[in-house]
Amino acid sequence: MQKKILWIVVFVLCRIGALGQAGYFIPSERFSSGLINDICQDRYGYLWIATDYGLNKFDGYRFTQYLHHPDDSTTMSSNVAGCLFCDKDGQLWIGTSKGLDRYNYATDEFVHYRFEGGIYPRVSKIAQTRDGRLVACTSGFSGLYAVDGQRAIVSEQRDPDISFTNSILEDSHGRFWQCGFGNDFSMRDGEGLHRMTSTQGFVVDFAERDGEVLIIGLHGIHSYRDGQLSVADIDMKALAGEDVIIRRVFKDHLGNIYIGTRGRGLFCLAKDSRRLEQVECIARNMDLTTAKVWAVSEDRNGNLWIGCQSKGLMKLRRTPPLFQSWEFTSQGIELGSTVSSLCEGDGGITWCTVQGNGVYGFDEMGRIVAHPASPKPSEFIFRDRNHRYWIGTDDGLYAYNPLTGQSRLQVNFDCDRFNDMTDDGSENIYISTFSRGFCVFNTTTRQLRNFSSEMKDQQRGWLCNDWVMAMMPDRQGRIWLALRY
């Protein structure tokens, strides 16, 4: 019988429209603040999370927090980290409420960039133009600044009437788009400066696809194509409602555009689609469709990372996961114990034993569908090649029927723990244990033979110790034993 191997860890179901995805959720308690403003992955694979109280670096296992300290000039210029950007040279830039910083990987310190005129503006977005210039959008003063040299930042006048620059875009035609905190926005091309007004609320951001520039406002989307501005012919029914407020726009490497909202979650405009679809995901009781999505980013593997205000960080896989993972707690079962064995049942059922809690059955969707009675304490469940079930406890071996919960004691014997069971397809069940070594139970005669390290046989050999961790039968009928050294 072929064994089915599953990891019972976390079961999360996500989808975009009819497309399934796997998800992962990190609660906000792991960060310096639950108010997530931006997310960025650097060239080393670290994930950086900018919050209203500090910067966080995630290495896949641990978080490192960076905060401003007034007496240390090498720390961040402010605890309010508003935006992040990794440039073409792999440098990490941080926009704070008091200016622009660059992280020094060699020293684990921050370099502060001086603004023209000695000002300390809030940096709301950082971008890089096609000629390599780094541009910072700021609130107040001159609006737009560019890095000049190692530390100096000078005014970058694209539209002098926009002093609060919210976002910018340099499109594929070399046109420069700029918006402030209002309904007005502008586009500069070879013919000069062109000012326009949004009827969909103040402009949040820009995105380009297939020669079309989308101007995303608080409540809707404009389209600019062939010199004409109009309300975009995009099916927005999924986003319908007077309470909808768009907060974040992100374009992935495939050309899909993601739109984060305040309290309505995340929506996707697929590359070749004119219809907006909601991204659905529930993980650890966190429902993405009700989240305030302030930040969206993409890692090098194409996975989406979503910052949910006051909730935490959600990762959505866009590639099929290698493992399907299930969890007891997500189904309202708190066990606080360990899954000790698994075996395959009929009709897509997977049976498992949980130390101190008995036997559980999962269906193919990861739902717990059975919790039959079983001998106590059930440590190991096994199904032999004749389709019979067996339960091992620390004092005996039982014949078992998980469909009815009925069991019959076959043989008494004492051991610290059942580790593994296998069979020869005939009448012998092989058992490995802690403290008792290797055992063979004949299902016809009910005779139990025990082989331990104390049984010395110069011709046939003996066990080096009694701690048999696992077993494997090979095609020649031999049983291989893995012992604890």
VEXDREN-2710 file (C-alpha; in Angstrom, 1 decimal):
% VEXDREN-2710
k/r/px/py/pz
1/MET/0.0/0.0/0.0
2/GLN/1.3/3.4/-0.9
3/LYS/1.6/5.8/2.0
4/LYS/0.2/9.3/1.7
5/ILE/2.4/11.9/3.5
6/LEU/0.8/15.1/4.7
7/TRP/1.9/17.9/7.0
8/ILE/-0.9/18.9/9.3
9/VAL/0.1/22.6/10.0
10/VAL/-2.1/25.3/8.5
11/PHE/-5.1/25.1/6.2
12/VAL/-5.8/28.3/4.2
13/LEU/-8.1/28.8/1.2
14/CYS/-7.6/31.7/-1.1
15/ARG/-8.9/32.5/-4.5
16/ILE/-9.0/35.3/-7.1
17/GLY/-12.3/34.8/-8.8
18/ALA/-12.2/31.1/-9.6
19/LEU/-8.4/30.8/-9.2
20/GLY/-7.2/29.0/-6.1
21/GLN/-4.2/30.1/-4.1
22/ALA/-2.4/29.1/-0.9
23/GLY/-1.9/31.7/1.8
24/TYR/0.1/32.5/4.9
25/PHE/-0.6/35.1/7.6
26/ILE/1.6/36.8/10.2
27/PRO/-0.2/38.7/12.9
28/SER/0.7/42.3/13.6
29/GLU/2.1/41.4/17.1
30/ARG/5.2/40.3/15.3
31/PHE/6.0/43.8/14.0
32/SER/7.0/47.1/15.7
33/SER/3.5/48.4/14.7
34/GLY/0.4/47.0/13.1
35/LEU/0.0/50.2/10.9
36/ILE/1.8/48.9/7.8
37/ASN/2.6/51.5/5.1
38/ASP/4.7/49.7/2.6
39/ILE/6.5/46.4/1.8
40/CYS/9.6/45.7/-0.2
41/GLN/11.9/42.7/-0.9
42/ASP/15.6/43.5/-1.4
43/ARG/18.2/41.8/-3.5
44/TYR/19.2/39.6/-0.6
45/GLY/15.7/38.2/-0.2
46/TYR/14.9/40.1/3.0
47/LEU/11.4/41.4/3.3
48/TRP/11.1/44.9/4.7
49/ILE/8.0/46.3/6.3
50/ALA/7.5/50.0/6.8
51/THR/5.2/51.0/9.6
52/ASP/4.0/54.0/11.6
53/TYR/6.4/53.0/14.3
54/GLY/9.6/51.7/12.9
55/LEU/11.0/49.5/10.1
56/ASN/11.0/45.7/10.2
57/LYS/13.2/43.2/8.4
58/PHE/11.9/39.6/7.9
59/ASP/14.4/36.9/7.0
60/GLY/11.7/34.2/6.7
61/TYR/11.9/33.2/10.3
62/ARG/12.7/36.2/12.5
63/PHE/11.9/39.9/12.5
64/THR/14.5/42.6/13.2
65/GLN/13.2/46.0/14.2
66/TYR/14.8/49.4/13.4
67/LEU/13.8/52.5/15.4
68/HIS/14.9/56.1/15.6
69/HIS/17.1/57.0/18.6
70/PRO/17.7/60.8/19.2
71/ASP/21.2/60.2/20.5
72/ASP/22.3/58.0/17.5
73/SER/22.6/59.6/14.1
74/THR/23.0/56.2/12.4
75/THR/19.5/55.2/13.2
76/MET/16.4/56.1/11.1
77/SER/15.6/59.8/10.8
78/SER/12.1/59.1/12.2
79/ASN/10.1/56.2/13.5
80/VAL/7.4/56.9/10.9
81/ALA/8.4/54.9/7.8
82/GLY/6.0/55.7/5.0
83/CYS/7.5/54.1/1.9
84/LEU/10.2/51.8/0.6
85/PHE/12.1/51.4/-2.6
86/CYS/14.9/49.1/-3.9
87/ASP/16.8/50.8/-6.7
88/LYS/18.5/49.3/-9.8
89/ASP/21.7/49.0/-7.8
90/GLY/20.1/47.1/-5.0
91/GLN/20.1/49.9/-2.5
92/LEU/17.2/50.1/-0.1
93/TRP/15.6/53.6/0.4
94/ILE/13.2/54.6/3.2
95/GLY/10.9/57.5/3.1
96/THR/10.1/58.8/6.6
97/SER/8.1/61.6/8.1
98/LYS/11.3/63.6/8.3
99/GLY/13.1/62.9/5.0
100/LEU/14.9/60.2/3.0
101/ASP/17.2/57.5/4.4
102/ARG/19.3/54.8/2.7
103/TYR/20.1/51.6/4.5
104/ASN/23.8/50.7/4.7
105/TYR/24.1/46.9/4.5
106/ALA/27.8/46.9/5.4
107/THR/27.3/48.7/8.7
108/ASP/23.7/48.0/9.5
109/GLU/23.1/51.7/9.7
110/PHE/21.1/54.5/8.0
111/VAL/22.4/57.3/5.9
112/HIS/20.3/60.5/5.9
113/TYR/20.0/62.7/2.8
114/ARG/19.9/66.4/3.2
115/PHE/17.1/68.3/1.4
116/GLU/17.7/71.6/-0.4
117/GLY/17.0/74.5/2.0
118/GLY/17.5/72.4/5.1
119/ILE/14.0/71.2/5.2
120/TYR/12.7/67.8/6.5
121/PRO/9.6/66.9/4.5
122/ARG/7.5/63.7/4.7
123/VAL/8.5/61.4/1.8
124/SER/5.3/59.7/0.5
125/LYS/6.8/57.7/-2.5
126/ILE/10.2/56.9/-4.0
127/ALA/10.7/56.1/-7.7
128/GLN/13.5/55.8/-10.3
129/THR/13.3/57.4/-13.7
130/ARG/14.5/55.7/-16.9
131/ASP/17.7/57.7/-16.8
132/GLY/18.5/56.4/-13.3
133/ARG/17.6/59.4/-11.3
134/LEU/16.0/58.7/-7.9
135/VAL/13.0/60.8/-7.2
136/ALA/11.2/61.4/-3.9
137/CYS/7.6/62.6/-3.6
138/THR/7.0/64.8/-0.6
139/SER/4.3/66.6/1.3
140/GLY/4.7/70.3/1.0
141/PHE/7.6/72.5/0.0
142/SER/8.4/71.9/-3.7
143/GLY/6.7/68.5/-3.9
144/LEU/9.2/66.6/-6.0
145/TYR/12.9/66.1/-5.3
146/ALA/15.8/64.2/-6.9
147/VAL/18.9/62.8/-5.3
148/ASP/22.0/64.6/-6.6
149/GLY/25.3/63.2/-5.5
150/GLN/25.9/61.3/-2.3
151/ARG/23.6/63.1/0.0
152/ALA/22.1/66.3/-1.4
153/ILE/18.5/66.4/-2.7
154/VAL/17.4/69.2/-5.0
155/SER/14.0/70.3/-6.2
156/GLU/12.7/68.5/-9.3
157/GLN/10.2/70.9/-10.9
158/ARG/7.8/69.0/-13.1
159/ASP/4.6/70.7/-12.2
160/PRO/5.2/73.8/-10.0
161/ASP/1.5/73.9/-9.0
162/ILE/1.7/70.6/-7.2
163/SER/3.5/71.1/-3.9
164/PHE/2.0/67.9/-2.3
165/THR/3.1/65.1/-4.5
166/ASN/1.3/61.8/-3.8
167/SER/2.7/59.7/-6.7
168/ILE/4.4/59.8/-10.1
169/LEU/4.8/57.7/-13.2
170/GLU/7.1/57.8/-16.2
171/ASP/5.3/55.8/-18.9
172/SER/6.7/53.9/-21.9
173/HIS/6.3/57.0/-24.1
174/GLY/8.5/59.1/-21.7
175/ARG/5.6/61.1/-20.4
176/PHE/5.8/62.1/-16.8
177/TRP/2.6/61.9/-14.7
178/GLN/2.3/63.6/-11.3
179/CYS/-0.5/63.8/-8.8
180/GLY/-1.0/65.6/-5.5
181/PHE/-3.5/65.3/-2.6
182/GLY/-6.5/66.4/-4.7
183/ASN/-8.5/65.8/-7.9
184/ASP/-6.0/67.6/-10.1
185/PHE/-3.1/65.8/-11.8
186/SER/-0.7/66.5/-14.7
187/MET/1.2/65.0/-17.5
188/ARG/4.3/66.5/-19.1
189/ASP/5.4/65.4/-22.6
190/GLY/7.4/66.8/-25.4
191/GLU/4.8/69.4/-26.1
192/GLY/4.6/70.8/-22.5
193/LEU/2.5/70.4/-19.4
194/HIS/-1.0/69.2/-19.5
195/ARG/-3.3/69.5/-16.5
196/MET/-6.4/67.3/-16.0
197/THR/-9.0/66.7/-13.3
198/SER/-10.3/63.5/-11.9
199/THR/-14.1/62.9/-11.4
200/GLN/-13.4/59.7/-9.4
201/GLY/-12.0/61.4/-6.3
202/PHE/-8.5/62.5/-5.6
203/VAL/-5.8/60.6/-7.5
204/VAL/-4.2/57.8/-5.6
205/ASP/-1.8/56.5/-8.2
206/PHE/-1.1/55.7/-11.8
207/ALA/-0.6/52.4/-13.7
208/GLU/0.2/51.7/-17.3
209/ARG/-0.7/48.7/-19.5
210/ASP/-0.9/48.1/-23.2
211/GLY/-0.3/51.8/-24.1
212/GLU/-3.1/52.9/-21.7
213/VAL/-2.4/54.9/-18.6
214/LEU/-4.9/54.3/-15.8
215/ILE/-5.4/57.1/-13.3
216/ILE/-6.8/55.5/-10.1
217/GLY/-8.8/57.7/-7.9
218/LEU/-10.4/57.2/-4.5
219/HIS/-13.6/55.9/-6.0
220/GLY/-12.9/54.8/-9.6
221/ILE/-10.5/54.7/-12.6
222/HIS/-9.8/57.1/-15.5
223/SER/-8.2/55.9/-18.7
224/TYR/-5.8/58.0/-20.9
225/ARG/-5.3/56.6/-24.4
226/ASP/-4.5/58.3/-27.7
227/GLY/-4.6/61.8/-26.1
228/GLN/-8.0/61.3/-24.6
229/LEU/-9.0/61.1/-20.9
230/SER/-12.2/59.2/-20.0
231/VAL/-13.7/57.1/-17.3
232/ALA/-12.2/53.6/-17.9
233/ASP/-14.4/51.0/-19.5
234/ILE/-13.7/48.5/-16.7
235/ASP/-16.3/46.4/-15.1
236/MET/-16.2/47.7/-11.5
237/LYS/-19.2/45.8/-10.1
238/ALA/-17.0/43.9/-7.7
239/LEU/-16.0/47.2/-6.2
240/ALA/-19.4/48.8/-6.2
241/GLY/-20.6/50.7/-3.2
242/GLU/-20.6/54.2/-1.8
243/ASP/-18.3/53.2/1.0
244/VAL/-15.5/52.0/-1.2
245/ILE/-12.2/54.0/-0.9
246/ILE/-9.2/52.9/-2.9
247/ARG/-6.0/53.2/-0.9
248/ARG/-3.2/51.3/-2.7
249/VAL/-2.3/50.4/-6.3
250/PHE/0.3/47.8/-7.3
251/LYS/1.3/46.3/-10.7
252/ASP/3.1/42.9/-10.7
253/HIS/5.6/41.5/-13.1
254/LEU/2.9/39.8/-15.1
255/GLY/1.0/43.0/-15.7
256/ASN/-1.8/42.4/-13.3
257/ILE/-2.9/45.5/-11.3
258/TYR/-3.9/45.1/-7.7
259/ILE/-6.1/47.6/-5.9
260/GLY/-6.2/47.8/-2.1
261/THR/-9.2/49.4/-0.4
262/ARG/-10.1/50.7/3.0
263/GLY/-12.2/47.9/4.6
264/ARG/-13.1/46.0/1.4
265/GLY/-9.8/44.1/0.9
266/LEU/-7.9/43.6/-2.3
267/PHE/-9.1/43.5/-6.0
268/CYS/-7.3/42.4/-9.1
269/LEU/-7.5/43.7/-12.7
270/ALA/-5.9/40.9/-14.6
271/LYS/-3.6/41.8/-17.5
272/ASP/-5.9/40.9/-20.3
273/SER/-9.1/41.6/-18.5
274/ARG/-11.5/44.6/-18.3
275/ARG/-13.2/43.3/-15.1
276/LEU/-12.1/43.8/-11.5
277/GLU/-12.2/40.7/-9.4
278/GLN/-12.0/40.5/-5.6
279/VAL/-9.1/38.5/-4.0
280/GLU/-10.5/36.2/-1.4
281/CYS/-8.5/34.6/1.5
282/ILE/-9.2/33.5/5.0
283/ALA/-6.3/32.6/7.2
284/ARG/-6.2/32.2/11.0
285/ASN/-9.6/33.9/11.2
286/MET/-8.3/36.9/9.1
287/ASP/-10.7/37.6/6.2
288/LEU/-8.9/39.6/3.5
289/THR/-12.2/40.8/2.0
290/THR/-12.8/43.0/5.1
291/ALA/-9.2/44.2/5.5
292/LYS/-7.8/47.7/5.1
293/VAL/-5.1/47.1/2.5
294/TRP/-2.5/49.8/2.8
295/ALA/0.4/48.0/1.2
296/VAL/0.9/45.4/-1.6
297/SER/4.2/44.0/-2.9
298/GLU/5.7/41.1/-4.8
299/ASP/8.6/38.9/-3.9
300/ARG/11.1/37.3/-6.3
301/ASN/9.0/34.1/-6.5
302/GLY/6.0/36.0/-7.6
303/ASN/4.1/35.7/-4.3
304/LEU/2.0/38.7/-3.2
305/TRP/2.6/40.2/0.3
306/ILE/-0.4/42.3/1.6
307/GLY/-0.2/44.7/4.5
308/CYS/-3.5/44.7/6.4
309/GLN/-3.8/47.7/8.8
310/SER/-4.0/46.7/12.5
311/LYS/-4.2/43.0/11.4
312/GLY/-0.9/41.8/10.0
313/LEU/0.9/40.6/6.9
314/MET/-0.7/38.2/4.4
315/LYS/1.3/36.2/1.8
316/LEU/-0.6/34.9/-1.2
317/ARG/1.1/32.2/-3.4
318/ARG/0.5/32.6/-7.1
319/THR/2.2/29.2/-7.8
320/PRO/0.9/25.9/-6.7
321/PRO/2.3/25.1/-3.2
322/LEU/4.5/22.0/-2.8
323/PHE/2.6/21.0/0.3
324/GLN/-1.1/21.2/1.2
325/SER/-1.3/22.1/4.8
326/TRP/-4.2/21.7/7.3
327/GLU/-4.8/22.9/10.8
328/PHE/-6.9/21.8/13.7
329/THR/-7.3/25.3/15.3
330/SER/-8.7/26.8/12.1
331/GLN/-11.6/24.3/12.5
332/GLY/-12.2/25.2/16.1
333/ILE/-10.2/22.3/17.7
334/GLU/-7.5/23.2/20.2
335/LEU/-5.3/20.2/21.0
336/GLY/-1.9/21.5/22.0
337/SER/-0.3/18.2/21.0
338/THR/1.5/16.4/18.2
339/VAL/0.3/14.4/15.2
340/SER/2.2/11.1/15.8
341/SER/1.1/9.0/12.8
342/LEU/-0.9/9.0/9.5
343/CYS/-2.4/6.4/7.3
344/GLU/-4.6/6.4/4.2
345/GLY/-8.2/5.4/4.4
346/ASP/-10.9/4.8/1.9
347/GLY/-12.9/7.5/0.0
348/GLY/-10.1/10.1/0.2
349/ILE/-10.0/10.0/4.0
350/THR/-6.7/10.4/5.8
351/TRP/-6.5/9.1/9.4
352/CYS/-4.1/10.4/12.0
353/THR/-3.4/10.0/15.7
354/VAL/-2.8/13.0/17.9
355/GLN/-0.9/12.2/21.1
356/GLY/-3.3/12.2/24.0
357/ASN/-6.3/13.1/21.8
358/GLY/-7.1/9.9/19.8
359/VAL/-7.9/9.5/16.1
360/TYR/-9.1/12.1/13.6
361/GLY/-10.1/11.7/10.0
362/PHE/-9.6/14.4/7.3
363/ASP/-11.3/14.5/3.9
364/GLU/-9.5/15.5/0.7
365/MET/-10.2/19.2/1.4
366/GLY/-8.6/19.1/4.8
367/ARG/-11.8/19.2/6.7
368/ILE/-12.1/17.1/9.9
369/VAL/-14.9/14.7/9.2
370/ALA/-14.4/12.1/11.9
371/HIS/-13.2/11.6/15.5
372/PRO/-14.0/8.0/16.3
373/ALA/-13.5/6.3/19.7
374/SER/-10.1/4.7/20.1
375/PRO/-7.9/2.9/22.7
376/LYS/-6.1/5.2/25.1
377/PRO/-3.6/6.5/24.6
378/SER/-3.6/5.9/20.8
379/GLU/-0.1/6.6/19.6
380/PHE/0.1/5.0/16.2
381/ILE/-2.4/4.1/13.5
382/PHE/-1.5/1.7/10.7
383/ARG/-3.3/0.1/7.7
384/ASP/-1.7/-3.2/6.5
385/ARG/-1.7/-4.5/2.9
386/ASN/-4.8/-6.5/3.7
387/HIS/-6.6/-3.2/4.5
388/ARG/-6.8/-4.0/8.2
389/TYR/-6.3/-1.2/10.7
390/TRP/-4.1/-1.4/13.8
391/ILE/-3.7/0.9/16.8
392/GLY/-0.6/0.9/18.9
393/THR/-0.6/2.2/22.5
394/ASP/2.1/2.2/25.2
395/ASP/0.8/-1.1/26.6
396/GLY/-0.6/-3.0/23.6
397/LEU/-1.6/-3.6/20.0
398/TYR/-5.3/-3.4/18.9
399/ALA/-7.2/-4.4/15.8
400/TYR/-9.2/-1.3/14.9
401/ASN/-12.1/-0.1/12.8
402/PRO/-12.0/3.7/12.5
403/LEU/-15.5/3.8/10.8
404/THR/-17.2/2.3/14.0
405/GLY/-14.6/3.2/16.6
406/GLN/-14.5/-0.5/17.7
407/SER/-11.2/-2.0/18.8
408/ARG/-10.0/-5.4/20.1
409/LEU/-6.8/-5.9/22.1
410/GLN/-4.5/-8.4/20.3
411/VAL/-1.5/-8.5/22.6
412/ASN/-0.3/-6.8/25.8
413/PHE/3.3/-5.5/26.0
414/ASP/4.9/-2.5/27.6
415/CYS/7.0/0.1/25.8
416/ASP/7.7/3.8/26.1
417/ARG/6.3/4.6/22.6
418/PHE/5.2/3.2/19.3
419/ASN/7.4/4.6/16.5
420/ASP/6.5/2.8/13.4
421/MET/4.6/-0.2/12.0
422/THR/4.8/-2.1/8.7
423/ASP/3.8/-5.6/7.5
424/ASP/4.9/-8.3/5.0
425/GLY/1.5/-8.6/3.3
426/SER/0.9/-12.0/4.9
427/GLU/0.4/-12.5/8.6
428/ASN/3.2/-10.5/10.3
429/ILE/3.1/-7.0/11.7
430/TYR/6.4/-5.4/12.4
431/ILE/6.6/-2.9/15.2
432/SER/9.4/-0.5/16.2
433/THR/9.4/1.1/19.7
434/PHE/11.3/3.2/22.2
435/SER/12.8/1.0/24.9
436/ARG/11.6/-2.4/23.7
437/GLY/13.4/-2.6/20.3
438/PHE/11.9/-4.5/17.4
439/CYS/8.8/-6.7/17.6
440/VAL/7.0/-9.1/15.3
441/PHE/3.4/-9.9/15.8
442/ASN/1.8/-12.9/14.0
443/THR/-1.9/-12.1/13.3
444/THR/-2.8/-15.8/13.0
445/THR/-1.1/-17.2/16.1
446/ARG/-1.1/-13.9/18.1
447/GLN/2.4/-14.7/19.0
448/LEU/4.7/-11.7/19.8
449/ARG/8.4/-12.0/19.3
450/ASN/10.7/-9.3/20.7
451/PHE/14.2/-8.6/19.6
452/SER/16.3/-6.4/21.9
453/SER/19.9/-5.3/22.3
454/GLU/20.2/-7.8/25.2
455/MET/19.6/-10.8/22.9
456/LYS/23.1/-11.5/21.6
457/ASP/23.3/-13.9/18.6
458/GLN/26.8/-14.3/17.2
459/GLN/25.6/-15.7/14.0
460/ARG/22.4/-13.7/13.3
461/GLY/23.6/-10.5/14.9
462/TRP/21.7/-8.2/17.3
463/LEU/20.4/-4.7/17.8
464/CYS/22.9/-2.1/18.9
465/ASN/20.2/-0.5/21.1
466/ASP/16.5/-0.6/21.8
467/TRP/15.5/2.8/20.4
468/VAL/14.1/1.9/16.9
469/MET/13.0/5.1/15.3
470/ALA/11.6/3.9/11.9
471/MET/11.4/0.9/9.5
472/MET/11.3/0.3/5.8
473/PRO/10.6/-3.0/4.0
474/ASP/12.5/-3.4/0.6
475/ARG/11.6/-5.5/-2.5
476/GLN/13.7/-8.4/-1.3
477/GLY/11.6/-8.8/1.8
478/ARG/14.2/-7.3/4.2
479/ILE/13.2/-4.9/6.9
480/TRP/15.6/-1.9/7.4
481/LEU/15.7/-0.4/10.9
482/ALA/16.7/3.2/11.8
483/LEU/18.0/3.3/15.3
484/ARG/18.7/6.2/17.6
485/TYR/22.5/6.4/18.0
END
